[in-house]
């Protein structure tokens, strides 16, 4: 195993730090604090990934909005731990994985991690099995529920797609495990491949695409499509592209939103690659402090209406698993159900680990099975 110096460059080893602390008479409390800091920084540089020189931008300009002072941000963080967490253990579903991929189905593992089945193919999107969405093993947002199933239990997939390089969508331990345990290619936006290469993913398994560029596997077309967001794993921002993905089979079509703010340009995606039979649209981690990078539940419904068939199912993603904003934990899904009821859109929010066979889905089930109410 690589030492601390190998992983962090010029940072001294734990032994050296302990001896130095003893020599200076700092005491055991300071020595323990030093060890804690070293644990927090362990693997930091590698987890951040590769550096890139390019710069990407959104098509839409930033939305003009009121700029808030530091006080609002501080108040948000003070109430965040209370409001953004459930009051009890989040119930999990036991995943049922058929031997043969279905015509149209999705399994939600939490946050934006989903296994999509379309016309006999399987596509794993934004898989994050790590404990924290952070470069540090001890600091940063931690899981609010366990992973519903071990990554090794995921059946063979035809592709792994990544929406962008933020830690809650691109996870180093998960990528390493999938590199060992699966043979599928990684489909990523332009620039994200540099992270994968630095983590040991073979070059022939990395497929980079820009917006509106596609990759074909058999008769399944996977298209990198536009999103409104940003990227970055360190101090620099927007040196890699961000994207949604349109998964176009011979009979069914699925839209995976990944992580995005609202833009009417989604209508172009629906016009060119839809209309979709199933949409997976983010609904959580929104706030008026960052209106352009995360959709509200009502905006998620508007996106669905732009791109989906009238009877298409909306399955929400990007909520419940990590505390990333200032709103109540269950607020996104409650607002979503209210908005879809008003719009007449069929929606279903499974428990983490839950699988929805879209063609056999019971109409109205999403408004009956409110599993989150027991812990919200």
C-alpha positions as a Markdown table, in Angstrom:
| # | Residue | x | y | z |
|---|---|---|---|---|
| 1 | Unk | 0.0 | 0.0 | 0.0 |
| 2 | Unk | 1.3 | 3.4 | -0.9 |
| 3 | Unk | 2.4 | 5.6 | 2.0 |
| 4 | Unk | 1.1 | 8.9 | 3.0 |
| 5 | Unk | 4.0 | 10.7 | 1.3 |
| 6 | Unk | 3.2 | 8.8 | -1.9 |
| 7 | Unk | -0.4 | 9.9 | -1.8 |
| 8 | Unk | 0.0 | 13.5 | -0.7 |
| 9 | Unk | 3.4 | 14.6 | -2.0 |
| 10 | Unk | 5.4 | 16.5 | 0.7 |
| 11 | Unk | 3.1 | 15.8 | 3.6 |
| 12 | Unk | 5.1 | 13.9 | 6.3 |
| 13 | Unk | 4.2 | 10.5 | 7.5 |
| 14 | Unk | 2.1 | 9.8 | 10.5 |
| 15 | Unk | 5.2 | 8.5 | 12.4 |
| 16 | Unk | 7.2 | 11.6 | 11.6 |
| 17 | Unk | 4.3 | 13.8 | 12.6 |
| 18 | Unk | 3.9 | 12.0 | 15.9 |
| 19 | Unk | 7.6 | 12.2 | 16.7 |
| 20 | Unk | 7.7 | 15.9 | 15.9 |
| 21 | Unk | 4.7 | 16.5 | 18.1 |
| 22 | Unk | 6.3 | 14.7 | 21.0 |
| 23 | Unk | 9.5 | 16.5 | 20.5 |
| 24 | Unk | 7.7 | 19.9 | 20.6 |
| 25 | Unk | 5.7 | 18.9 | 23.7 |
| 26 | Unk | 2.4 | 19.3 | 21.9 |
| 27 | Unk | 0.9 | 16.4 | 23.7 |
| 28 | Unk | -1.4 | 13.5 | 22.8 |
| 29 | Unk | -4.4 | 15.7 | 22.0 |
| 30 | Unk | -2.5 | 17.5 | 19.3 |
| 31 | Unk | -1.0 | 14.3 | 18.0 |
| 32 | Unk | -4.4 | 12.8 | 17.7 |
| 33 | Unk | -5.6 | 15.9 | 15.9 |
| 34 | Unk | -2.7 | 15.5 | 13.5 |
| 35 | Unk | -3.6 | 11.9 | 12.8 |
| 36 | Unk | -7.2 | 13.0 | 12.2 |
| 37 | Unk | -6.1 | 15.6 | 9.7 |
| 38 | Unk | -3.9 | 13.1 | 7.9 |
| 39 | Unk | -6.8 | 10.7 | 7.7 |
| 40 | Unk | -8.9 | 13.4 | 6.3 |
| 41 | Unk | -6.3 | 14.2 | 3.6 |
| 42 | Unk | -5.5 | 10.6 | 2.8 |
| 43 | Unk | -5.7 | 10.0 | -0.9 |
| 44 | Unk | -6.9 | 13.6 | -1.5 |
| 45 | Unk | -4.7 | 14.3 | -4.5 |
| 46 | Unk | -5.6 | 11.0 | -6.3 |
| 47 | Unk | -9.3 | 11.4 | -5.6 |
| 48 | Unk | -9.4 | 14.8 | -7.2 |
| 49 | Unk | -8.4 | 13.2 | -10.5 |
| 50 | Unk | -6.5 | 14.7 | -13.4 |
| 51 | Unk | -6.1 | 18.3 | -14.4 |
| 52 | Unk | -7.4 | 19.6 | -17.7 |
| 53 | Unk | -6.7 | 22.8 | -19.6 |
| 54 | Unk | -10.0 | 23.3 | -21.4 |
| 55 | Unk | -12.9 | 25.5 | -20.4 |
| 56 | Unk | -16.6 | 24.7 | -20.9 |
| 57 | Unk | -19.7 | 26.9 | -20.6 |
| 58 | Unk | -23.4 | 26.7 | -20.5 |
| 59 | Unk | -25.4 | 27.8 | -23.5 |
| 60 | Unk | -27.7 | 29.9 | -21.3 |
| 61 | Unk | -26.3 | 32.8 | -19.4 |
| 62 | Unk | -26.7 | 32.9 | -15.6 |
| 63 | Unk | -30.1 | 33.9 | -14.3 |
| 64 | Unk | -30.1 | 37.3 | -12.7 |
| 65 | Unk | -31.0 | 36.9 | -9.1 |
| 66 | Unk | -30.5 | 38.6 | -5.8 |
| 67 | Unk | -27.1 | 38.1 | -4.2 |
| 68 | Unk | -27.3 | 37.0 | -0.6 |
| 69 | Unk | -24.8 | 37.8 | 2.1 |
| 70 | Unk | -22.7 | 35.5 | 4.2 |
| 71 | Unk | -25.4 | 35.5 | 6.9 |
| 72 | Unk | -27.9 | 33.5 | 4.8 |
| 73 | Unk | -25.3 | 30.9 | 3.9 |
| 74 | Unk | -24.3 | 30.5 | 7.6 |
| 75 | Unk | -27.9 | 30.2 | 8.7 |
| 76 | Unk | -28.4 | 27.5 | 6.0 |
| 77 | Unk | -25.5 | 25.4 | 7.2 |
| 78 | Unk | -26.7 | 25.8 | 10.8 |
| 79 | Unk | -30.1 | 24.2 | 10.1 |
| 80 | Unk | -28.8 | 21.9 | 7.4 |
| 81 | Unk | -28.0 | 18.9 | 9.6 |
| 82 | Unk | -31.5 | 19.1 | 11.2 |
| 83 | Unk | -33.6 | 19.8 | 8.1 |
| 84 | Unk | -31.7 | 17.8 | 5.5 |
| 85 | Unk | -31.8 | 14.5 | 7.3 |
| 86 | Unk | -34.6 | 11.9 | 7.9 |
| 87 | Unk | -35.7 | 11.3 | 11.5 |
| 88 | Unk | -35.2 | 7.5 | 11.2 |
| 89 | Unk | -33.5 | 4.8 | 9.1 |
| 90 | Unk | -34.5 | 5.1 | 5.4 |
| 91 | Unk | -36.2 | 1.9 | 4.3 |
| 92 | Unk | -34.5 | 0.0 | 1.5 |
| 93 | Unk | -36.0 | -2.3 | -1.2 |
| 94 | Unk | -34.5 | -5.7 | -2.0 |
| 95 | Unk | -33.5 | -5.4 | -5.7 |
| 96 | Unk | -35.0 | -7.9 | -8.0 |
| 97 | Unk | -32.7 | -8.3 | -11.0 |
| 98 | Unk | -34.0 | -10.5 | -13.8 |
| 99 | Unk | -31.6 | -12.6 | -15.8 |
| 100 | Unk | -32.7 | -10.9 | -19.0 |
| 101 | Unk | -32.9 | -7.2 | -19.1 |
| 102 | Unk | -36.4 | -5.9 | -19.5 |
| 103 | Unk | -37.9 | -3.9 | -22.4 |
| 104 | Unk | -38.1 | -0.8 | -20.1 |
| 105 | Unk | -37.2 | -0.7 | -16.4 |
| 106 | Unk | -35.1 | 1.2 | -13.9 |
| 107 | Unk | -33.6 | 0.4 | -10.5 |
| 108 | Unk | -32.8 | 3.4 | -8.3 |
| 109 | Unk | -29.9 | 2.8 | -5.9 |
| 110 | Unk | -30.1 | 6.3 | -4.3 |
| 111 | Unk | -29.2 | 9.8 | -5.4 |
| 112 | Unk | -28.6 | 9.7 | -9.2 |
| 113 | Unk | -27.3 | 6.1 | -9.3 |
| 114 | Unk | -29.6 | 4.0 | -11.6 |
| 115 | Unk | -29.6 | 0.8 | -13.6 |
| 116 | Unk | -31.6 | 1.4 | -16.8 |
| 117 | Unk | -33.0 | -1.5 | -18.8 |
| 118 | Unk | -34.0 | -0.7 | -22.3 |
| 119 | Unk | -34.8 | -3.2 | -25.1 |
| 120 | Unk | -32.7 | -5.9 | -23.5 |
| 121 | Unk | -29.7 | -3.7 | -22.7 |
| 122 | Unk | -28.5 | -2.5 | -19.3 |
| 123 | Unk | -26.9 | 0.9 | -18.7 |
| 124 | Unk | -25.6 | 1.9 | -15.3 |
| 125 | Unk | -25.7 | 5.6 | -14.8 |
| 126 | Unk | -23.8 | 7.8 | -12.3 |
| 127 | Unk | -22.9 | 4.9 | -10.0 |
| 128 | Unk | -21.8 | 6.1 | -6.5 |
| 129 | Unk | -21.2 | 3.4 | -4.0 |
| 130 | Unk | -18.7 | 5.3 | -1.8 |
| 131 | Unk | -19.5 | 6.4 | 1.8 |
| 132 | Unk | -18.8 | 10.1 | 1.2 |
| 133 | Unk | -19.1 | 12.4 | -1.8 |
| 134 | Unk | -15.9 | 14.1 | -1.1 |
| 135 | Unk | -12.2 | 13.7 | -1.9 |
| 136 | Unk | -11.6 | 13.0 | 1.8 |
| 137 | Unk | -12.5 | 9.7 | 3.5 |
| 138 | Unk | -13.5 | 11.5 | 6.7 |
| 139 | Unk | -14.8 | 14.9 | 5.7 |
| 140 | Unk | -17.8 | 15.7 | 3.5 |
| 141 | Unk | -21.4 | 14.6 | 3.0 |
| 142 | Unk | -21.9 | 11.0 | 4.1 |
| 143 | Unk | -24.6 | 8.6 | 3.1 |
| 144 | Unk | -27.9 | 8.9 | 4.8 |
| 145 | Unk | -28.7 | 5.2 | 4.0 |
| 146 | Unk | -26.5 | 2.2 | 3.1 |
| 147 | Unk | -26.1 | 1.1 | -0.4 |
| 148 | Unk | -29.1 | -1.2 | -1.2 |
| 149 | Unk | -26.9 | -3.8 | -2.9 |
| 150 | Unk | -23.2 | -4.6 | -3.2 |
| 151 | Unk | -21.7 | -3.3 | -6.4 |
| 152 | Unk | -20.5 | -6.8 | -7.1 |
| 153 | Unk | -24.1 | -8.0 | -7.3 |
| 154 | Unk | -24.9 | -5.7 | -10.2 |
| 155 | Unk | -25.4 | -7.9 | -13.3 |
| 156 | Unk | -23.2 | -7.4 | -16.4 |
| 157 | Unk | -24.0 | -4.1 | -18.0 |
| 158 | Unk | -23.5 | -2.9 | -21.5 |
| 159 | Unk | -22.3 | 0.6 | -20.6 |
| 160 | Unk | -21.6 | 2.9 | -17.7 |
| 161 | Unk | -22.5 | 6.5 | -18.3 |
| 162 | Unk | -21.3 | 9.5 | -16.2 |
| 163 | Unk | -23.0 | 12.9 | -16.3 |
| 164 | Unk | -20.1 | 14.9 | -15.0 |
| 165 | Unk | -17.1 | 14.9 | -12.6 |
| 166 | Unk | -18.6 | 16.1 | -9.3 |
| 167 | Unk | -18.0 | 13.7 | -6.4 |
| 168 | Unk | -21.7 | 12.7 | -6.0 |
| 169 | Unk | -21.7 | 11.5 | -9.6 |
| 170 | Unk | -18.1 | 10.3 | -10.2 |
| 171 | Unk | -16.8 | 8.2 | -7.4 |
| 172 | Unk | -13.2 | 6.9 | -7.4 |
| 173 | Unk | -13.8 | 3.7 | -5.4 |
| 174 | Unk | -16.8 | 2.8 | -7.5 |
| 175 | Unk | -14.9 | 3.4 | -10.8 |
| 176 | Unk | -12.1 | 1.2 | -9.5 |
| 177 | Unk | -14.5 | -1.6 | -8.6 |
| 178 | Unk | -16.3 | -1.4 | -11.9 |
| 179 | Unk | -13.0 | -1.5 | -13.7 |
| 180 | Unk | -12.2 | -4.8 | -12.0 |
| 181 | Unk | -15.7 | -6.3 | -12.0 |
| 182 | Unk | -17.3 | -5.3 | -15.3 |
| 183 | Unk | -16.2 | -5.2 | -18.9 |
| 184 | Unk | -18.4 | -2.4 | -20.1 |
| 185 | Unk | -17.1 | 0.8 | -21.5 |
| 186 | Unk | -17.4 | 4.1 | -19.6 |
| 187 | Unk | -19.2 | 6.8 | -21.6 |
| 188 | Unk | -18.3 | 10.2 | -20.3 |
| 189 | Unk | -18.4 | 13.8 | -21.3 |
| 190 | Unk | -15.3 | 15.3 | -22.9 |
| 191 | Unk | -12.5 | 15.7 | -20.4 |
| 192 | Unk | -13.8 | 13.3 | -17.8 |
| 193 | Unk | -11.8 | 10.5 | -19.4 |
| 194 | Unk | -8.6 | 12.1 | -18.0 |
| 195 | Unk | -9.9 | 11.3 | -14.5 |
| 196 | Unk | -10.5 | 7.7 | -15.5 |
| 197 | Unk | -7.1 | 7.3 | -17.1 |
| 198 | Unk | -5.4 | 8.6 | -14.0 |
| 199 | Unk | -7.3 | 6.0 | -12.0 |
| 200 | Unk | -6.2 | 3.1 | -14.1 |
| 201 | Unk | -9.2 | 2.6 | -16.4 |
| 202 | Unk | -7.9 | 1.1 | -19.7 |
| 203 | Unk | -8.0 | 3.6 | -22.6 |
| 204 | Unk | -10.0 | 1.2 | -24.8 |
| 205 | Unk | -12.9 | 1.3 | -22.2 |
| 206 | Unk | -13.2 | 5.1 | -22.2 |
| 207 | Unk | -15.5 | 6.8 | -24.7 |
| 208 | Unk | -15.7 | 10.6 | -24.5 |
| 209 | Unk | -18.4 | 12.5 | -26.2 |
| 210 | Unk | -19.5 | 16.1 | -26.5 |
| 211 | Unk | -23.1 | 17.3 | -26.6 |
| 212 | Unk | -25.1 | 15.7 | -29.5 |
| 213 | Unk | -22.4 | 13.0 | -30.1 |
| 214 | Unk | -23.4 | 9.4 | -29.8 |
| 215 | Unk | -22.0 | 5.9 | -29.3 |
| 216 | Unk | -23.7 | 2.8 | -30.5 |
| 217 | Unk | -23.7 | -0.6 | -28.8 |
| 218 | Unk | -25.5 | -3.1 | -31.1 |
| 219 | Unk | -28.8 | -1.3 | -32.0 |
| 220 | Unk | -28.7 | 0.8 | -28.8 |
| 221 | Unk | -27.7 | 4.5 | -29.3 |
| 222 | Unk | -26.4 | 6.4 | -26.3 |
| 223 | Unk | -26.3 | 10.2 | -26.9 |
| 224 | Unk | -24.4 | 12.7 | -24.9 |
| 225 | Unk | -26.9 | 15.6 | -24.6 |
| 226 | Unk | -26.9 | 19.1 | -23.1 |
| 227 | Unk | -27.3 | 20.0 | -19.4 |
| 228 | Unk | -27.0 | 23.2 | -17.5 |
| 229 | Unk | -24.5 | 22.8 | -14.7 |
| 230 | Unk | -20.8 | 23.1 | -14.1 |
| 231 | Unk | -17.9 | 20.8 | -13.2 |
| 232 | Unk | -14.8 | 20.5 | -11.1 |
| 233 | Unk | -13.2 | 18.3 | -8.4 |
| 234 | Unk | -10.7 | 20.8 | -7.0 |
| 235 | Unk | -10.1 | 24.6 | -7.1 |
| 236 | Unk | -10.5 | 24.9 | -10.9 |
| 237 | Unk | -14.0 | 24.8 | -12.4 |
| 238 | Unk | -15.5 | 23.8 | -15.8 |
| 239 | Unk | -12.4 | 22.2 | -17.3 |
| 240 | Unk | -14.5 | 19.1 | -18.1 |
| 241 | Unk | -17.9 | 18.9 | -19.8 |
| 242 | Unk | -21.2 | 18.1 | -18.1 |
| 243 | Unk | -24.1 | 16.4 | -19.8 |
| 244 | Unk | -27.4 | 14.5 | -19.7 |
| 245 | Unk | -27.7 | 11.3 | -21.6 |
| 246 | Unk | -30.4 | 10.1 | -24.1 |
| 247 | Unk | -30.6 | 6.3 | -24.4 |
| 248 | Unk | -32.3 | 5.4 | -27.6 |
| 249 | Unk | -33.3 | 1.8 | -28.2 |
| 250 | Unk | -35.0 | 0.3 | -31.2 |
| 251 | Unk | -38.4 | 0.4 | -29.4 |
| 252 | Unk | -38.0 | 2.5 | -26.2 |
| 253 | Unk | -36.2 | 5.7 | -25.2 |
| 254 | Unk | -35.0 | 6.9 | -21.8 |
| 255 | Unk | -33.7 | 10.3 | -20.7 |
| 256 | Unk | -31.2 | 10.5 | -17.9 |
| 257 | Unk | -30.8 | 14.0 | -16.5 |
| 258 | Unk | -27.9 | 13.3 | -14.1 |
| 259 | Unk | -27.6 | 16.8 | -12.6 |
| 260 | Unk | -28.8 | 20.0 | -14.2 |
| 261 | Unk | -30.5 | 23.3 | -13.8 |
| 262 | Unk | -33.5 | 24.3 | -15.9 |
| 263 | Unk | -33.2 | 25.3 | -19.5 |
| 264 | Unk | -35.7 | 25.4 | -22.3 |
| 265 | Unk | -33.1 | 23.8 | -24.5 |
| 266 | Unk | -34.2 | 20.4 | -23.2 |
| 267 | Unk | -37.0 | 20.8 | -25.8 |
| 268 | Unk | -34.4 | 20.4 | -28.5 |
| 269 | Unk | -33.3 | 17.1 | -26.9 |
| 270 | Unk | -36.9 | 15.9 | -26.9 |
| 271 | Unk | -37.3 | 16.9 | -30.6 |
| 272 | Unk | -34.1 | 15.2 | -31.7 |
| 273 | Unk | -33.9 | 12.1 | -29.5 |
| 274 | Unk | -37.3 | 11.7 | -28.0 |
| 275 | Unk | -40.1 | 11.6 | -27.2 |
| 276 | Unk | -39.1 | 9.5 | -24.2 |
| 277 | Unk | -40.9 | 6.7 | -22.6 |
| 278 | Unk | -39.1 | 7.2 | -19.3 |
| 279 | Unk | -37.4 | 10.2 | -17.8 |
| 280 | Unk | -35.0 | 10.2 | -14.8 |
| 281 | Unk | -34.9 | 13.9 | -13.7 |
| 282 | Unk | -33.1 | 15.4 | -10.7 |
| 283 | Unk | -35.4 | 17.0 | -8.1 |
| 284 | Unk | -33.2 | 17.8 | -5.1 |
| 285 | Unk | -30.4 | 20.1 | -3.7 |
| 286 | Unk | -32.0 | 23.2 | -5.1 |
| 287 | Unk | -31.8 | 26.7 | -3.6 |
| 288 | Unk | -32.3 | 30.3 | -4.6 |
| 289 | Unk | -28.5 | 30.8 | -4.0 |
| 290 | Unk | -27.8 | 28.6 | -7.0 |
| 291 | Unk | -30.8 | 28.7 | -9.3 |
| 292 | Unk | -29.0 | 27.6 | -12.5 |
| 293 | Unk | -27.4 | 24.3 | -11.5 |
| 294 | Unk | -30.2 | 22.3 | -9.8 |
| 295 | Unk | -33.8 | 22.0 | -10.9 |
| 296 | Unk | -36.6 | 22.4 | -8.5 |
| 297 | Unk | -39.3 | 19.7 | -8.5 |
| 298 | Unk | -41.6 | 22.0 | -10.5 |
| 299 | Unk | -38.8 | 22.6 | -13.1 |
| 300 | Unk | -38.3 | 18.8 | -13.3 |
| 301 | Unk | -41.9 | 18.4 | -14.2 |
| 302 | Unk | -41.5 | 21.1 | -16.9 |
| 303 | Unk | -38.5 | 19.3 | -18.4 |
| 304 | Unk | -40.5 | 16.0 | -18.5 |
| 305 | Unk | -43.4 | 17.8 | -20.3 |
| 306 | Unk | -40.9 | 19.1 | -22.9 |
| 307 | Unk | -39.3 | 15.8 | -23.8 |
| 308 | Unk | -41.6 | 12.9 | -22.9 |
| 309 | Unk | -44.6 | 11.1 | -24.3 |
| 310 | Unk | -48.0 | 11.9 | -22.8 |
| 311 | Unk | -48.1 | 8.6 | -20.9 |
| 312 | Unk | -44.4 | 8.5 | -20.0 |
| 313 | Unk | -43.2 | 7.7 | -16.4 |
| 314 | Unk | -41.1 | 10.2 | -14.5 |
| 315 | Unk | -38.8 | 8.7 | -11.9 |
| 316 | Unk | -37.1 | 11.3 | -9.7 |
| 317 | Unk | -33.3 | 11.2 | -9.0 |
| 318 | Unk | -30.8 | 13.3 | -7.1 |
| 319 | Unk | -32.5 | 13.3 | -3.7 |
| 320 | Unk | -32.7 | 11.3 | -0.4 |
| 321 | Unk | -29.1 | 9.9 | -0.2 |
| 322 | Unk | -26.8 | 12.9 | 0.6 |
| 323 | Unk | -27.5 | 16.2 | 2.4 |
| 324 | Unk | -26.4 | 18.7 | -0.1 |
| 325 | Unk | -28.7 | 21.7 | 0.3 |
| 326 | Unk | -30.8 | 23.6 | 2.9 |
| 327 | Unk | -34.3 | 22.2 | 2.2 |
| 328 | Unk | -36.1 | 19.6 | 4.2 |
| 329 | Unk | -35.1 | 16.0 | 3.4 |
| 330 | Unk | -38.5 | 14.9 | 1.9 |
| 331 | Unk | -39.5 | 18.3 | 0.5 |
| 332 | Unk | -38.4 | 17.5 | -3.1 |
| 333 | Unk | -40.5 | 14.4 | -3.5 |
| 334 | Unk | -43.5 | 16.0 | -1.8 |
| 335 | Unk | -43.3 | 19.0 | -4.1 |
| 336 | Unk | -42.8 | 16.7 | -7.1 |
| 337 | Unk | -46.0 | 14.7 | -6.3 |
| 338 | Unk | -48.0 | 17.9 | -6.0 |
| 339 | Unk | -46.7 | 19.2 | -9.3 |
| 340 | Unk | -47.2 | 15.9 | -11.2 |
| 341 | Unk | -50.7 | 15.6 | -9.9 |
| 342 | Unk | -51.6 | 19.0 | -11.1 |
| 343 | Unk | -50.0 | 18.4 | -14.5 |
| 344 | Unk | -51.4 | 14.9 | -14.9 |
| 345 | Unk | -48.0 | 13.2 | -15.2 |
| 346 | Unk | -47.4 | 9.7 | -14.0 |
| 347 | Unk | -44.5 | 9.5 | -11.5 |
| 348 | Unk | -43.1 | 7.0 | -9.1 |
| 349 | Unk | -40.4 | 7.3 | -6.4 |
| 350 | Unk | -39.2 | 3.9 | -5.4 |
| 351 | Unk | -37.3 | 3.2 | -2.2 |
| 352 | Unk | -33.5 | 3.0 | -2.6 |
| 353 | Unk | -33.0 | -0.3 | -4.3 |
| 354 | Unk | -36.5 | -0.4 | -5.8 |
| 355 | Unk | -37.0 | -1.5 | -9.4 |
| 356 | Unk | -39.8 | -0.2 | -11.6 |
| 357 | Unk | -40.9 | -2.2 | -14.7 |
| 358 | Unk | -42.4 | 0.6 | -16.6 |
| 359 | Unk | -44.5 | -1.4 | -18.9 |
| 360 | Unk | -46.1 | -3.2 | -15.9 |
| 361 | Unk | -46.2 | -0.2 | -13.6 |
| 362 | Unk | -49.5 | 0.2 | -11.8 |
| 363 | Unk | -51.0 | 3.6 | -12.7 |
| 364 | Unk | -51.2 | 5.9 | -9.6 |
| 365 | Unk | -48.9 | 3.9 | -7.5 |
| 366 | Unk | -46.5 | 6.8 | -7.0 |
| 367 | Unk | -49.2 | 8.7 | -5.1 |
| 368 | Unk | -50.1 | 5.8 | -2.9 |
| 369 | Unk | -46.8 | 4.4 | -1.8 |
| 370 | Unk | -45.3 | 7.3 | 0.1 |
| 371 | Unk | -42.6 | 5.3 | 1.9 |
| 372 | Unk | -40.7 | 8.5 | 3.0 |
| 373 | Unk | -43.5 | 9.7 | 5.3 |
| 374 | Unk | -42.5 | 7.2 | 8.0 |
| 375 | Unk | -39.1 | 8.9 | 8.5 |
| 376 | Unk | -39.5 | 12.4 | 7.1 |
